[in-house]
Amino acid sequence: MVEPFLRFSRQEHCFSGDTPPESRLGHLVLILQHSISAWVTVGITFFIR
């Protein structure tokens, strides 16, 4: 779970120069996807219990 997030933060450092709005939107989508997958896994673990 942590690995993709670390990879993403590393990417962010690479793009920290001057970023067009499109890539910023892409980063936001990636963050949303990561948080959604995290919530889904949490929900599944609670559901299994």
N, C-alpha and C positions, 0 to 999 in steps of 0.2 A: 504493500500500500504506500509506503513512504518513498520507494524508489522513483516512481514517475514524478512525484512532487519535487524531489531533489533535482531530477533531470530538468524539470520545468524552470526551477529557480535559477539553475545554471544558464539555461537559454535566456532568461530575462536579463542576466548580467551581460550576456553577449550583445543583446539588443538595446542596452541601456543608453546608447548614443542618442540618435534622434530618430524617433519611431513614428511612422505614419499612422493615422487613426485606424487603418484597416488591421495592422498587426496588433494594435492595442486591443481592438475588438476581438481578434483571434485569441489573445492572451486571456481576455475576460471569459470567452467561451471555454477555453481550456480549464480555467479555474473552476467555472461552473460545473464542467464535466467531472472534475476531480472531486468536488464537494458532493455532487449527486451520487457518484459511485461510493463515496465514503458513507453517506446517509443510507444508501441501499444496503451496504454490507452490515451496518449497525442494525437496520431494521430486520434484516434476515436473521442475524444472530439473536435478537430479542424474540423474533417469531419462533425460532427453533426451540428456545427455552420454553 
